[in-house]
Amino acid sequence: MKNKIYCEVCRLSFVYQGELKPGQVVMCSICGAELEINEVKPEVDASRFLQDPETEIRRRADNFARLRGYIFNEDKELVIEGLVDKHNLYGDFYCPCRFENIPENVCPCLETRMNEVRKLGHCY
């Protein structure tokens, strides 16, 4: 069964193949965020799966890299630290390389999701 799920992290919808039930955790196929299914009918309602910030961003980064076939360089730990720091200061995982803390800059940022890594060979 195909189910359309809205991801509140990347603010896009994706199609999930398979059965869904409340309490189930699924991964956004666009950004790698883990989402918990709240309701299935009349529409699928999902929210971020609550976990401690460091675990959440590590899993999201690893999921996104696996989805896209990316490999981290030696700066991974610095980036994770920066993301956790921004979460602690501003309430979300805003890109540590960008000045504006806006929804488009929540990790993975819009440019990264739009294949900038493939074009540049690295994250912003």
The 8 nearest C-alpha neighbors of each residue, nearest first, counted from 0:
[[1, 17, 16, 18, 2, 15, 19, 14],
 [2, 0, 16, 15, 17, 14, 3, 18],
 [3, 1, 15, 14, 4, 16, 0, 43],
 [2, 4, 14, 13, 15, 12, 1, 5],
 [5, 3, 12, 13, 43, 14, 2, 6],
 [4, 6, 12, 11, 7, 13, 10, 3],
 [7, 5, 10, 8, 11, 9, 12, 4],
 [6, 8, 10, 9, 5, 46, 47, 11],
 [7, 9, 6, 10, 32, 105, 47, 30],
 [10, 8, 11, 7, 6, 30, 105, 29],
 [11, 9, 7, 6, 8, 5, 12, 102],
 [12, 10, 9, 6, 5, 13, 7, 29],
 [13, 11, 5, 4, 6, 3, 10, 14],
 [12, 14, 4, 3, 15, 5, 11, 28],
 [15, 13, 3, 2, 4, 1, 16, 12],
 [14, 16, 2, 1, 3, 17, 13, 4],
 [17, 15, 1, 0, 2, 14, 18, 3],
 [18, 16, 0, 1, 15, 19, 2, 14],
 [17, 19, 0, 20, 16, 1, 2, 15],
 [20, 18, 17, 39, 23, 21, 36, 2],
 [19, 21, 23, 22, 39, 36, 18, 38],
 [22, 20, 37, 36, 38, 23, 39, 19],
 [21, 23, 36, 35, 37, 20, 24, 38],
 [22, 24, 36, 21, 35, 20, 25, 19],
 [25, 23, 35, 34, 36, 33, 22, 26],
 [26, 24, 34, 33, 35, 23, 27, 36],
 [25, 27, 33, 32, 31, 34, 28, 24],
 [28, 26, 31, 32, 29, 30, 33, 6],
 [27, 29, 31, 30, 26, 13, 66, 63],
 [28, 30, 27, 31, 13, 112, 9, 63],
 [29, 31, 32, 63, 27, 28, 9, 107],
 [32, 30, 63, 62, 27, 59, 26, 28],
 [33, 31, 59, 27, 26, 30, 34, 8],
 [32, 34, 26, 48, 25, 47, 27, 24],
 [35, 33, 47, 48, 25, 46, 24, 45],
 [34, 36, 24, 48, 45, 46, 23, 22],
 [35, 37, 45, 21, 22, 23, 38, 44],
 [38, 36, 21, 45, 44, 22, 35, 39],
 [39, 37, 44, 21, 43, 36, 40, 45],
 [38, 40, 43, 42, 41, 20, 44, 21],
 [41, 39, 42, 38, 43, 44, 20, 37],
 [40, 42, 39, 43, 38, 44, 2, 37],
 [43, 41, 40, 39, 44, 38, 3, 4],
 [42, 44, 39, 38, 4, 40, 45, 41],
 [45, 43, 38, 37, 36, 42, 39, 46],
 [46, 44, 36, 37, 35, 34, 43, 5],
 [47, 45, 34, 35, 48, 7, 36, 44],
 [48, 46, 34, 49, 35, 33, 45, 7],
 [47, 49, 34, 35, 33, 46, 50, 24],
 [50, 48, 47, 51, 55, 35, 34, 52],
 [51, 49, 55, 52, 48, 54, 53, 47],
 [50, 52, 54, 53, 55, 49, 56, 48],
 [53, 51, 55, 54, 56, 50, 83, 86],
 [52, 54, 56, 55, 51, 57, 83, 79],
 [55, 53, 57, 52, 51, 56, 58, 50],
 [54, 56, 52, 58, 53, 57, 50, 59],
 [55, 57, 59, 53, 58, 54, 60, 52],
 [58, 56, 60, 54, 59, 55, 61, 53],
 [57, 59, 61, 55, 56, 60, 62, 54],
 [58, 60, 56, 31, 32, 62, 57, 61],
 [61, 59, 63, 57, 62, 58, 56, 64],
 [60, 62, 58, 64, 59, 63, 57, 65],
 [63, 61, 31, 59, 65, 60, 64, 58],
 [62, 64, 31, 66, 60, 65, 61, 30],
 [65, 63, 69, 61, 67, 66, 62, 68],
 [64, 66, 68, 62, 63, 67, 61, 69],
 [67, 65, 63, 64, 68, 62, 28, 31],
 [68, 66, 64, 65, 69, 63, 62, 114],
 [67, 69, 65, 64, 66, 70, 63, 62],
 [70, 68, 64, 67, 65, 71, 66, 63],
 [71, 69, 64, 72, 68, 65, 67, 61],
 [72, 70, 75, 69, 73, 74, 64, 61],
 [71, 73, 74, 75, 70, 121, 76, 69],
 [72, 74, 75, 71, 76, 77, 78, 70],
 [75, 73, 77, 72, 76, 78, 71, 79],
 [76, 74, 78, 77, 73, 71, 72, 79],
 [75, 77, 79, 78, 74, 80, 73, 81],
 [78, 76, 80, 74, 79, 75, 81, 73],
 [77, 79, 81, 75, 80, 76, 82, 74],
 [78, 80, 76, 82, 81, 77, 83, 75],
 [81, 79, 77, 83, 78, 82, 84, 76],
 [82, 80, 78, 84, 95, 79, 83, 85],
 [81, 83, 79, 92, 85, 84, 80, 95],
 [82, 84, 86, 80, 85, 81, 53, 87],
 [85, 83, 81, 87, 86, 82, 80, 88],
 [84, 86, 88, 82, 87, 83, 89, 92],
 [87, 85, 91, 90, 92, 83, 89, 84],
 [86, 88, 84, 85, 90, 89, 83, 91],
 [89, 87, 85, 86, 90, 84, 91, 83],
 [90, 88, 86, 85, 91, 87, 100, 93],
 [91, 89, 86, 87, 88, 85, 92, 93],
 [92, 90, 86, 93, 89, 85, 105, 87],
 [93, 91, 86, 82, 105, 106, 85, 94],
 [94, 92, 105, 104, 91, 106, 100, 85],
 [93, 95, 96, 104, 97, 106, 105, 82],
 [94, 96, 81, 97, 82, 93, 85, 78],
 [97, 95, 94, 98, 123, 81, 78, 93],
 [98, 96, 94, 95, 99, 104, 100, 93],
 [97, 99, 100, 96, 95, 94, 93, 104],
 [100, 98, 101, 97, 104, 93, 94, 102],
 [99, 101, 93, 104, 98, 102, 97, 105],
 [100, 102, 104, 103, 99, 105, 93, 98],
 [103, 101, 104, 105, 100, 93, 9, 108],
 [102, 104, 109, 101, 105, 108, 9, 100],
 [105, 103, 108, 102, 93, 101, 94, 106],
 [106, 104, 93, 108, 92, 102, 103, 107],
 [107, 105, 108, 94, 92, 93, 104, 82],
 [106, 108, 105, 111, 30, 112, 109, 104],
 [109, 107, 104, 106, 105, 111, 110, 103],
 [108, 110, 112, 103, 111, 113, 104, 107],
 [111, 109, 113, 112, 108, 115, 114, 107],
 [110, 112, 115, 113, 108, 114, 109, 116],
 [111, 113, 109, 110, 114, 108, 107, 30],
 [112, 114, 110, 111, 115, 109, 116, 108],
 [115, 113, 117, 116, 111, 112, 118, 110],
 [116, 114, 118, 111, 117, 110, 113, 119],
 [117, 115, 121, 120, 122, 119, 114, 118],
 [118, 116, 114, 120, 115, 119, 121, 111],
 [117, 119, 115, 116, 120, 114, 121, 113],
 [120, 118, 116, 121, 117, 115, 122, 123],
 [119, 121, 116, 117, 118, 122, 115, 123],
 [122, 120, 116, 119, 123, 117, 115, 118],
 [121, 123, 116, 111, 115, 120, 119, 110],
 [122, 121, 96, 111, 116, 115, 110, 119]]
